[in-house]
Amino acid sequence: MSKIRIAIAGSSGRMGRILLESVADADDLMLHAALEHEGSEMLGQDLNGVKISADVGAALEGADVLIDFTRPEGTLHHLEVCRRLKVGMVIGTTGFNAQQKALLGAAAQDIGIVFAPNMSVGVNLLFKLLETASRVLAQGYDIEIIEAHHRHKVDAPSGTALGLGEVVARTLGRDLSQCAVYGREGVTGERDPSTIGFATVRGGDIVGDHTVLFAGTGERIEITHKASSRATFALGALRAARFLKVHPAGMYDMQDVLGLK
């Protein structure tokens, strides 16, 4: 069986470097292209016979899947090229607005896309467990989501935290855009039981911690996932790339990849 040809966007970043190592360790995958932005000092550097390039069109010719953990603007630029060349995409980028997400959905008519706020297998199991917890604890429990990440993260709350909130809201029949509370200060009054609260911590080199807290009378239930290495996200992304190799055009998430739907 031929190897799956993988392209990696943001190849010199924190996630990019781990993805490169993970692809090199996989027997069924091969590095086809490594991308960086114009002006990067890494351009032209050789990675196992593949030179880092800013020429997206040329680099993606012949690739099977592009893995992208960059920024929304960069991902959307890559999306246009992938759609034209029929290259699948695994997207772990966060911070998209509704209009940008709609562009991803439109491109999925022509190419396979796995789009997930978190590629970790454990986090995606957490999403599934959270559906059950939300149904059982629908009455009499206040729901708060606490997330912590490293000092360099630029968006808040994290895409994963928002994804957790969306699971809870959907299960409870609520609209997250209407019931989310993203900050509290001063005299706020009593807590509205229909709200879902978010708290954000930024500091040090925290890879990613997420807790969903159900606070009732006389008890608390906390469901927590803590990532100690970005390797967990890389390994999940590779599972998603393998999934796209055998699935047609469409929009998928890690629940599809892991067979949790």
ChimeraX commands (.cxc) that place a marker at each C-alpha (Angstrom):
marker #1 position 0.00,0.00,0.00 radius 0.5
marker #1 position 1.35,3.43,-0.94 radius 0.5
marker #1 position 2.08,5.89,1.80 radius 0.5
marker #1 position -0.19,8.86,2.49 radius 0.5
marker #1 position 1.53,12.07,1.36 radius 0.5
marker #1 position 1.30,14.65,4.13 radius 0.5
marker #1 position 1.86,18.40,3.90 radius 0.5
marker #1 position 2.31,20.44,7.08 radius 0.5
marker #1 position 1.50,24.13,7.43 radius 0.5
marker #1 position 3.41,26.18,9.99 radius 0.5
marker #1 position 6.12,23.53,9.92 radius 0.5
marker #1 position 8.60,25.43,12.11 radius 0.5
marker #1 position 6.09,26.25,14.86 radius 0.5
marker #1 position 5.53,24.30,18.07 radius 0.5
marker #1 position 2.85,22.04,16.58 radius 0.5
marker #1 position 4.56,21.89,13.21 radius 0.5
marker #1 position 7.76,20.45,14.65 radius 0.5
marker #1 position 5.89,17.75,16.55 radius 0.5
marker #1 position 3.86,16.89,13.46 radius 0.5
marker #1 position 7.08,16.50,11.48 radius 0.5
marker #1 position 8.44,14.08,14.09 radius 0.5
marker #1 position 5.18,12.14,14.20 radius 0.5
marker #1 position 5.02,11.76,10.42 radius 0.5
marker #1 position 8.65,10.58,10.35 radius 0.5
marker #1 position 7.80,7.91,12.94 radius 0.5
marker #1 position 4.76,6.59,11.03 radius 0.5
marker #1 position 5.29,3.70,8.61 radius 0.5
marker #1 position 2.23,4.54,6.49 radius 0.5
marker #1 position 2.88,8.28,6.08 radius 0.5
marker #1 position 5.47,10.37,4.25 radius 0.5
marker #1 position 6.28,14.07,4.35 radius 0.5
marker #1 position 5.36,15.62,1.01 radius 0.5
marker #1 position 5.61,19.36,1.79 radius 0.5
marker #1 position 6.44,21.72,4.63 radius 0.5
marker #1 position 4.99,25.24,4.50 radius 0.5
marker #1 position 5.91,28.50,6.19 radius 0.5
marker #1 position 4.88,32.11,5.68 radius 0.5
marker #1 position 6.73,34.54,3.43 radius 0.5
marker #1 position 9.69,36.05,5.24 radius 0.5
marker #1 position 10.24,33.11,7.57 radius 0.5
marker #1 position 13.92,32.52,8.28 radius 0.5
marker #1 position 13.22,28.79,7.94 radius 0.5
marker #1 position 12.40,28.98,4.21 radius 0.5
marker #1 position 14.64,26.71,2.17 radius 0.5
marker #1 position 15.70,24.57,5.11 radius 0.5
marker #1 position 15.86,20.88,4.25 radius 0.5
marker #1 position 13.67,18.45,6.20 radius 0.5
marker #1 position 14.47,14.89,5.17 radius 0.5
marker #1 position 14.67,15.87,1.54 radius 0.5
marker #1 position 11.75,18.32,1.64 radius 0.5
marker #1 position 12.52,22.04,1.63 radius 0.5
marker #1 position 10.36,24.44,3.62 radius 0.5
marker #1 position 8.44,26.59,1.15 radius 0.5
marker #1 position 6.05,29.54,1.04 radius 0.5
marker #1 position 4.80,28.59,-2.43 radius 0.5
marker #1 position 1.58,26.89,-1.37 radius 0.5
marker #1 position 0.41,25.92,-4.85 radius 0.5
marker #1 position 3.67,24.28,-5.88 radius 0.5
marker #1 position 4.18,22.58,-2.52 radius 0.5
marker #1 position 0.72,21.02,-2.43 radius 0.5
marker #1 position 0.84,19.53,-5.93 radius 0.5
marker #1 position 0.53,15.78,-5.45 radius 0.5
marker #1 position -0.20,15.91,-1.71 radius 0.5
marker #1 position -3.00,13.84,-0.19 radius 0.5
marker #1 position -3.67,15.80,2.99 radius 0.5
marker #1 position -2.59,19.16,4.44 radius 0.5
marker #1 position -2.46,19.38,8.24 radius 0.5
marker #1 position -2.97,22.97,9.38 radius 0.5
marker #1 position -2.64,24.31,12.94 radius 0.5
marker #1 position -1.93,27.95,12.04 radius 0.5
marker #1 position -4.12,31.09,12.12 radius 0.5
marker #1 position -7.55,31.60,10.50 radius 0.5
marker #1 position -6.25,33.88,7.73 radius 0.5
marker #1 position -3.46,31.49,6.77 radius 0.5
marker #1 position -5.74,28.46,6.93 radius 0.5
marker #1 position -8.29,30.11,4.63 radius 0.5
marker #1 position -5.55,30.90,2.11 radius 0.5
marker #1 position -4.44,27.26,2.20 radius 0.5
marker #1 position -8.09,26.20,1.90 radius 0.5
marker #1 position -8.45,27.89,-1.48 radius 0.5
marker #1 position -5.42,26.05,-2.87 radius 0.5
marker #1 position -6.45,22.71,-1.37 radius 0.5
marker #1 position -9.91,23.04,-2.87 radius 0.5
marker #1 position -8.45,23.75,-6.29 radius 0.5
marker #1 position -5.96,20.87,-6.11 radius 0.5
marker #1 position -8.37,18.45,-4.38 radius 0.5
marker #1 position -6.13,18.05,-1.34 radius 0.5
marker #1 position -7.86,17.04,1.90 radius 0.5
marker #1 position -7.39,19.16,5.02 radius 0.5
marker #1 position -7.04,18.41,8.70 radius 0.5
marker #1 position -7.70,21.73,10.44 radius 0.5
marker #1 position -6.79,22.27,14.08 radius 0.5
marker #1 position -6.73,26.06,13.77 radius 0.5
marker #1 position -8.94,27.91,16.26 radius 0.5
marker #1 position -10.41,31.40,16.38 radius 0.5
marker #1 position -12.62,31.25,13.26 radius 0.5
marker #1 position -15.69,33.47,13.18 radius 0.5
marker #1 position -19.05,32.31,11.80 radius 0.5
marker #1 position -18.37,33.65,8.30 radius 0.5
marker #1 position -14.99,31.92,8.13 radius 0.5
marker #1 position -16.51,28.65,9.30 radius 0.5
marker #1 position -19.04,28.96,6.49 radius 0.5
marker #1 position -16.15,29.11,4.01 radius 0.5
marker #1 position -14.82,25.83,5.40 radius 0.5
marker #1 position -18.24,24.27,4.95 radius 0.5
marker #1 position -18.46,25.46,1.36 radius 0.5
marker #1 position -15.04,23.98,0.52 radius 0.5
marker #1 position -16.11,20.66,2.05 radius 0.5
marker #1 position -18.43,20.22,-0.92 radius 0.5
marker #1 position -15.31,19.50,-2.98 radius 0.5
marker #1 position -12.72,18.11,-0.55 radius 0.5
marker #1 position -12.64,16.13,2.66 radius 0.5
marker #1 position -12.07,18.29,5.75 radius 0.5
marker #1 position -11.63,17.19,9.34 radius 0.5
marker #1 position -12.18,20.33,11.42 radius 0.5
marker #1 position -11.96,20.06,15.20 radius 0.5
marker #1 position -11.07,22.51,17.95 radius 0.5
marker #1 position -8.98,19.77,19.55 radius 0.5
marker #1 position -7.46,16.71,17.87 radius 0.5
marker #1 position -6.72,14.86,21.11 radius 0.5
marker #1 position -8.37,11.46,21.37 radius 0.5
marker #1 position -8.92,12.04,25.09 radius 0.5
marker #1 position -10.60,15.42,24.60 radius 0.5
marker #1 position -12.92,14.00,21.99 radius 0.5
marker #1 position -13.88,11.21,24.37 radius 0.5
marker #1 position -14.54,14.01,26.87 radius 0.5
marker #1 position -16.97,15.58,24.39 radius 0.5
marker #1 position -18.89,12.30,24.28 radius 0.5
marker #1 position -18.90,11.84,28.07 radius 0.5
marker #1 position -20.09,15.41,28.45 radius 0.5
marker #1 position -23.27,14.68,26.51 radius 0.5
marker #1 position -24.25,12.06,29.09 radius 0.5
marker #1 position -23.28,14.26,32.04 radius 0.5
marker #1 position -25.25,17.21,30.67 radius 0.5
marker #1 position -28.40,15.12,30.27 radius 0.5
marker #1 position -28.18,13.66,33.77 radius 0.5
marker #1 position -27.27,16.97,35.43 radius 0.5
marker #1 position -29.62,19.18,33.43 radius 0.5
marker #1 position -31.51,20.43,36.49 radius 0.5
marker #1 position -30.09,21.88,39.69 radius 0.5
marker #1 position -26.45,22.20,38.56 radius 0.5
marker #1 position -24.56,25.34,37.56 radius 0.5
marker #1 position -22.11,24.76,34.72 radius 0.5
marker #1 position -18.70,26.40,34.47 radius 0.5
marker #1 position -15.87,25.70,32.01 radius 0.5
marker #1 position -12.31,26.47,33.11 radius 0.5
marker #1 position -9.39,26.35,30.69 radius 0.5
marker #1 position -5.67,27.05,31.01 radius 0.5
marker #1 position -3.02,27.47,28.31 radius 0.5
marker #1 position 0.51,28.78,27.82 radius 0.5
marker #1 position 1.33,32.47,27.74 radius 0.5
marker #1 position 1.68,32.53,23.94 radius 0.5
marker #1 position -1.91,31.52,23.09 radius 0.5
marker #1 position -3.63,34.42,21.32 radius 0.5
marker #1 position -7.34,33.52,21.48 radius 0.5
marker #1 position -9.62,33.10,24.49 radius 0.5
marker #1 position -11.54,31.14,25.48 radius 0.5
marker #1 position -9.80,28.29,23.72 radius 0.5
marker #1 position -11.49,26.60,20.79 radius 0.5
marker #1 position -11.72,23.45,22.89 radius 0.5
marker #1 position -13.46,25.29,25.74 radius 0.5
marker #1 position -15.96,26.73,23.29 radius 0.5
marker #1 position -16.45,23.26,21.81 radius 0.5
marker #1 position -17.19,21.89,25.28 radius 0.5
marker #1 position -19.67,24.71,25.83 radius 0.5
marker #1 position -21.38,23.96,22.53 radius 0.5
marker #1 position -21.79,20.30,23.50 radius 0.5
marker #1 position -23.38,21.27,26.82 radius 0.5
marker #1 position -25.62,23.93,25.29 radius 0.5
marker #1 position -26.76,21.67,22.46 radius 0.5
marker #1 position -27.56,18.82,24.84 radius 0.5
marker #1 position -29.56,21.16,27.08 radius 0.5
marker #1 position -31.37,22.81,24.17 radius 0.5
marker #1 position -29.69,26.18,24.71 radius 0.5
marker #1 position -27.99,28.63,22.35 radius 0.5
marker #1 position -24.40,29.15,23.53 radius 0.5
marker #1 position -24.25,32.60,21.96 radius 0.5
marker #1 position -27.11,33.64,24.24 radius 0.5
marker #1 position -26.23,31.84,27.48 radius 0.5
marker #1 position -22.42,32.08,27.65 radius 0.5
marker #1 position -20.82,34.32,30.28 radius 0.5
marker #1 position -17.16,35.08,29.53 radius 0.5
marker #1 position -16.17,37.26,32.46 radius 0.5
marker #1 position -17.41,38.47,35.84 radius 0.5
marker #1 position -16.39,41.61,37.66 radius 0.5
marker #1 position -17.94,43.82,40.30 radius 0.5
marker #1 position -21.49,43.36,41.59 radius 0.5
marker #1 position -22.88,40.79,39.17 radius 0.5
marker #1 position -25.96,39.71,41.10 radius 0.5
marker #1 position -26.97,36.11,41.61 radius 0.5
marker #1 position -25.93,33.60,39.02 radius 0.5
marker #1 position -28.49,32.93,36.28 radius 0.5
marker #1 position -28.91,29.12,36.32 radius 0.5
marker #1 position -29.41,29.03,32.56 radius 0.5
marker #1 position -25.93,30.41,31.84 radius 0.5
marker #1 position -22.71,28.57,31.04 radius 0.5
marker #1 position -19.67,30.32,32.49 radius 0.5
marker #1 position -16.15,30.43,31.09 radius 0.5
marker #1 position -12.92,31.17,32.96 radius 0.5
marker #1 position -9.56,31.56,31.22 radius 0.5
marker #1 position -6.04,31.13,32.61 radius 0.5
marker #1 position -2.90,32.05,30.63 radius 0.5
marker #1 position 0.61,31.41,31.89 radius 0.5
marker #1 position 3.90,29.59,31.59 radius 0.5
marker #1 position 4.10,26.58,29.30 radius 0.5
marker #1 position 0.73,24.95,30.07 radius 0.5
marker #1 position -0.09,22.79,27.05 radius 0.5
marker #1 position -3.83,22.69,27.69 radius 0.5
marker #1 position -6.10,21.98,30.68 radius 0.5
marker #1 position -9.89,21.89,30.46 radius 0.5
marker #1 position -12.44,21.27,33.21 radius 0.5
marker #1 position -16.22,21.26,33.01 radius 0.5
marker #1 position -17.67,21.85,36.47 radius 0.5
marker #1 position -21.24,20.91,37.41 radius 0.5
marker #1 position -21.89,22.56,40.79 radius 0.5
marker #1 position -25.02,21.38,42.57 radius 0.5
marker #1 position -26.32,21.52,46.13 radius 0.5
marker #1 position -24.05,19.43,48.31 radius 0.5
marker #1 position -21.85,18.10,45.51 radius 0.5
marker #1 position -19.66,19.00,42.53 radius 0.5
marker #1 position -18.87,16.90,39.49 radius 0.5
marker #1 position -15.72,17.85,37.58 radius 0.5
marker #1 position -14.75,16.33,34.24 radius 0.5
marker #1 position -11.16,17.22,33.41 radius 0.5
marker #1 position -8.65,16.64,30.65 radius 0.5
marker #1 position -5.02,17.71,30.97 radius 0.5
marker #1 position -2.57,17.56,28.07 radius 0.5
marker #1 position 1.08,17.23,29.03 radius 0.5
marker #1 position 2.45,17.14,25.48 radius 0.5
marker #1 position 1.39,18.44,22.08 radius 0.5
marker #1 position 2.14,14.97,20.75 radius 0.5
marker #1 position -1.42,13.98,21.66 radius 0.5
marker #1 position -2.77,16.57,19.20 radius 0.5
marker #1 position -0.33,15.47,16.49 radius 0.5
marker #1 position -1.24,11.79,16.82 radius 0.5
marker #1 position -4.93,12.66,16.62 radius 0.5
marker #1 position -4.27,14.75,13.50 radius 0.5
marker #1 position -2.54,11.81,11.85 radius 0.5
marker #1 position -5.54,9.60,12.61 radius 0.5
marker #1 position -7.68,12.26,10.92 radius 0.5
marker #1 position -5.38,12.26,7.86 radius 0.5
marker #1 position -5.73,8.49,7.55 radius 0.5
marker #1 position -9.51,8.88,7.83 radius 0.5
marker #1 position -9.60,11.37,4.95 radius 0.5
marker #1 position -7.64,9.04,2.71 radius 0.5
marker #1 position -10.60,6.66,2.58 radius 0.5
marker #1 position -13.55,9.05,2.91 radius 0.5
marker #1 position -15.15,11.30,0.27 radius 0.5
marker #1 position -15.58,15.04,0.28 radius 0.5
marker #1 position -17.44,16.39,3.29 radius 0.5
marker #1 position -17.08,18.10,6.64 radius 0.5
marker #1 position -16.02,15.80,9.46 radius 0.5
marker #1 position -14.84,16.17,13.03 radius 0.5
marker #1 position -12.89,13.93,15.39 radius 0.5
marker #1 position -16.09,12.27,16.54 radius 0.5
marker #1 position -16.39,10.93,12.99 radius 0.5
marker #1 position -12.72,9.91,12.94 radius 0.5
marker #1 position -13.02,8.01,16.22 radius 0.5
marker #1 position -16.38,6.41,15.42 radius 0.5
marker #1 position -18.11,8.11,18.37 radius 0.5
marker #1 position -21.20,9.25,16.44 radius 0.5
marker link #1:1,2 radius 0.2
marker link #1:2,3 radius 0.2
marker link #1:3,4 radius 0.2
marker link #1:4,5 radius 0.2
marker link #1:5,6 radius 0.2
marker link #1:6,7 radius 0.2
marker link #1:7,8 radius 0.2
marker link #1:8,9 radius 0.2
marker link #1:9,10 radius 0.2
marker link #1:10,11 radius 0.2
marker link #1:11,12 radius 0.2
marker link #1:12,13 radius 0.2
marker link #1:13,14 radius 0.2
marker link #1:14,15 radius 0.2
marker link #1:15,16 radius 0.2
marker link #1:16,17 radius 0.2
marker link #1:17,18 radius 0.2
marker link #1:18,19 radius 0.2
marker link #1:19,20 radius 0.2
marker link #1:20,21 radius 0.2
marker link #1:21,22 radius 0.2
marker link #1:22,23 radius 0.2
marker link #1:23,24 radius 0.2
marker link #1:24,25 radius 0.2
marker link #1:25,26 radius 0.2
marker link #1:26,27 radius 0.2
marker link #1:27,28 radius 0.2
marker link #1:28,29 radius 0.2
marker link #1:29,30 radius 0.2
marker link #1:30,31 radius 0.2
marker link #1:31,32 radius 0.2
marker link #1:32,33 radius 0.2
marker link #1:33,34 radius 0.2
marker link #1:34,35 radius 0.2
marker link #1:35,36 radius 0.2
marker link #1:36,37 radius 0.2
marker link #1:37,38 radius 0.2
marker link #1:38,39 radius 0.2
marker link #1:39,40 radius 0.2
marker link #1:40,41 radius 0.2
marker link #1:41,42 radius 0.2
marker link #1:42,43 radius 0.2
marker link #1:43,44 radius 0.2
marker link #1:44,45 radius 0.2
marker link #1:45,46 radius 0.2
marker link #1:46,47 radius 0.2
marker link #1:47,48 radius 0.2
marker link #1:48,49 radius 0.2
marker link #1:49,50 radius 0.2
marker link #1:50,51 radius 0.2
marker link #1:51,52 radius 0.2
marker link #1:52,53 radius 0.2
marker link #1:53,54 radius 0.2
marker link #1:54,55 radius 0.2
marker link #1:55,56 radius 0.2
marker link #1:56,57 radius 0.2
marker link #1:57,58 radius 0.2
marker link #1:58,59 radius 0.2
marker link #1:59,60 radius 0.2
marker link #1:60,61 radius 0.2
marker link #1:61,62 radius 0.2
marker link #1:62,63 radius 0.2
marker link #1:63,64 radius 0.2
marker link #1:64,65 radius 0.2
marker link #1:65,66 radius 0.2
marker link #1:66,67 radius 0.2
marker link #1:67,68 radius 0.2
marker link #1:68,69 radius 0.2
marker link #1:69,70 radius 0.2
marker link #1:70,71 radius 0.2
marker link #1:71,72 radius 0.2
marker link #1:72,73 radius 0.2
marker link #1:73,74 radius 0.2
marker link #1:74,75 radius 0.2
marker link #1:75,76 radius 0.2
marker link #1:76,77 radius 0.2
marker link #1:77,78 radius 0.2
marker link #1:78,79 radius 0.2
marker link #1:79,80 radius 0.2
marker link #1:80,81 radius 0.2
marker link #1:81,82 radius 0.2
marker link #1:82,83 radius 0.2
marker link #1:83,84 radius 0.2
marker link #1:84,85 radius 0.2
marker link #1:85,86 radius 0.2
marker link #1:86,87 radius 0.2
marker link #1:87,88 radius 0.2
marker link #1:88,89 radius 0.2
marker link #1:89,90 radius 0.2
marker link #1:90,91 radius 0.2
marker link #1:91,92 radius 0.2
marker link #1:92,93 radius 0.2
marker link #1:93,94 radius 0.2
marker link #1:94,95 radius 0.2
marker link #1:95,96 radius 0.2
marker link #1:96,97 radius 0.2
marker link #1:97,98 radius 0.2
marker link #1:98,99 radius 0.2
marker link #1:99,100 radius 0.2
marker link #1:100,101 radius 0.2
marker link #1:101,102 radius 0.2
marker link #1:102,103 radius 0.2
marker link #1:103,104 radius 0.2
marker link #1:104,105 radius 0.2
marker link #1:105,106 radius 0.2
marker link #1:106,107 radius 0.2
marker link #1:107,108 radius 0.2
marker link #1:108,109 radius 0.2
marker link #1:109,110 radius 0.2
marker link #1:110,111 radius 0.2
marker link #1:111,112 radius 0.2
marker link #1:112,113 radius 0.2
marker link #1:113,114 radius 0.2
marker link #1:114,115 radius 0.2
marker link #1:115,116 radius 0.2
marker link #1:116,117 radius 0.2
marker link #1:117,118 radius 0.2
marker link #1:118,119 radius 0.2
marker link #1:119,120 radius 0.2
marker link #1:120,121 radius 0.2
marker link #1:121,122 radius 0.2
marker link #1:122,123 radius 0.2
marker link #1:123,124 radius 0.2
marker link #1:124,125 radius 0.2
marker link #1:125,126 radius 0.2
marker link #1:126,127 radius 0.2
marker link #1:127,128 radius 0.2
marker link #1:128,129 radius 0.2
marker link #1:129,130 radius 0.2
marker link #1:130,131 radius 0.2
marker link #1:131,132 radius 0.2
marker link #1:132,133 radius 0.2
marker link #1:133,134 radius 0.2
marker link #1:134,135 radius 0.2
marker link #1:135,136 radius 0.2
marker link #1:136,137 radius 0.2
marker link #1:137,138 radius 0.2
marker link #1:138,139 radius 0.2
marker link #1:139,140 radius 0.2
marker link #1:140,141 radius 0.2
marker link #1:141,142 radius 0.2
marker link #1:142,143 radius 0.2
marker link #1:143,144 radius 0.2
marker link #1:144,145 radius 0.2
marker link #1:145,146 radius 0.2
marker link #1:146,147 radius 0.2
marker link #1:147,148 radius 0.2
marker link #1:148,149 radius 0.2
marker link #1:149,150 radius 0.2
marker link #1:150,151 radius 0.2
marker link #1:151,152 radius 0.2
marker link #1:152,153 radius 0.2
marker link #1:153,154 radius 0.2
marker link #1:154,155 radius 0.2
marker link #1:155,156 radius 0.2
marker link #1:156,157 radius 0.2
marker link #1:157,158 radius 0.2
marker link #1:158,159 radius 0.2
marker link #1:159,160 radius 0.2
marker link #1:160,161 radius 0.2
marker link #1:161,162 radius 0.2
marker link #1:162,163 radius 0.2
marker link #1:163,164 radius 0.2
marker link #1:164,165 radius 0.2
marker link #1:165,166 radius 0.2
marker link #1:166,167 radius 0.2
marker link #1:167,168 radius 0.2
marker link #1:168,169 radius 0.2
marker link #1:169,170 radius 0.2
marker link #1:170,171 radius 0.2
marker link #1:171,172 radius 0.2
marker link #1:172,173 radius 0.2
marker link #1:173,174 radius 0.2
marker link #1:174,175 radius 0.2
marker link #1:175,176 radius 0.2
marker link #1:176,177 radius 0.2
marker link #1:177,178 radius 0.2
marker link #1:178,179 radius 0.2
marker link #1:179,180 radius 0.2
marker link #1:180,181 radius 0.2
marker link #1:181,182 radius 0.2
marker link #1:182,183 radius 0.2
marker link #1:183,184 radius 0.2
marker link #1:184,185 radius 0.2
marker link #1:185,186 radius 0.2
marker link #1:186,187 radius 0.2
marker link #1:187,188 radius 0.2
marker link #1:188,189 radius 0.2
marker link #1:189,190 radius 0.2
marker link #1:190,191 radius 0.2
marker link #1:191,192 radius 0.2
marker link #1:192,193 radius 0.2
marker link #1:193,194 radius 0.2
marker link #1:194,195 radius 0.2
marker link #1:195,196 radius 0.2
marker link #1:196,197 radius 0.2
marker link #1:197,198 radius 0.2
marker link #1:198,199 radius 0.2
marker link #1:199,200 radius 0.2
marker link #1:200,201 radius 0.2
marker link #1:201,202 radius 0.2
marker link #1:202,203 radius 0.2
marker link #1:203,204 radius 0.2
marker link #1:204,205 radius 0.2
marker link #1:205,206 radius 0.2
marker link #1:206,207 radius 0.2
marker link #1:207,208 radius 0.2
marker link #1:208,209 radius 0.2
marker link #1:209,210 radius 0.2
marker link #1:210,211 radius 0.2
marker link #1:211,212 radius 0.2
marker link #1:212,213 radius 0.2
marker link #1:213,214 radius 0.2
marker link #1:214,215 radius 0.2
marker link #1:215,216 radius 0.2
marker link #1:216,217 radius 0.2
marker link #1:217,218 radius 0.2
marker link #1:218,219 radius 0.2
marker link #1:219,220 radius 0.2
marker link #1:220,221 radius 0.2
marker link #1:221,222 radius 0.2
marker link #1:222,223 radius 0.2
marker link #1:223,224 radius 0.2
marker link #1:224,225 radius 0.2
marker link #1:225,226 radius 0.2
marker link #1:226,227 radius 0.2
marker link #1:227,228 radius 0.2
marker link #1:228,229 radius 0.2
marker link #1:229,230 radius 0.2
marker link #1:230,231 radius 0.2
marker link #1:231,232 radius 0.2
marker link #1:232,233 radius 0.2
marker link #1:233,234 radius 0.2
marker link #1:234,235 radius 0.2
marker link #1:235,236 radius 0.2
marker link #1:236,237 radius 0.2
marker link #1:237,238 radius 0.2
marker link #1:238,239 radius 0.2
marker link #1:239,240 radius 0.2
marker link #1:240,241 radius 0.2
marker link #1:241,242 radius 0.2
marker link #1:242,243 radius 0.2
marker link #1:243,244 radius 0.2
marker link #1:244,245 radius 0.2
marker link #1:245,246 radius 0.2
marker link #1:246,247 radius 0.2
marker link #1:247,248 radius 0.2
marker link #1:248,249 radius 0.2
marker link #1:249,250 radius 0.2
marker link #1:250,251 radius 0.2
marker link #1:251,252 radius 0.2
marker link #1:252,253 radius 0.2
marker link #1:253,254 radius 0.2
marker link #1:254,255 radius 0.2
marker link #1:255,256 radius 0.2
marker link #1:256,257 radius 0.2
marker link #1:257,258 radius 0.2
marker link #1:258,259 radius 0.2
marker link #1:259,260 radius 0.2
marker link #1:260,261 radius 0.2
view
